[in-house]
Amino acid sequence: GLRVDPKNLDARVDYSLCLYQSGREEEAFAQNVIVLRQDASNVHALFNLGAIYGNKGMTDSAAYYWKKLIASHPHNDLAQKAEQNLKQLVDEKPTL
């Protein structure tokens, strides 16, 4: 899908999840950054970057992306999940 339409953000987010689940974390990270360059408040990319950072133990960076998501989309289901993950940052690793 991205070959046909490189600006398809939904396809790029889906691709980032596939990369992440395949153990290609850095590539997944890069795909989410590309999404945010095109849409700075993309709910999925913000959530995913928070999860990637959270899983690395980089809690300040995880919190940054999740707080940005919550502020931009307070009523979105992923914002609610981000709020839960923020509460658990110290004790557990968040998941994508």
Order of alpha helices (4+ residues) and beta strands (2+ residues): alpha-alpha-alpha-alpha-alpha
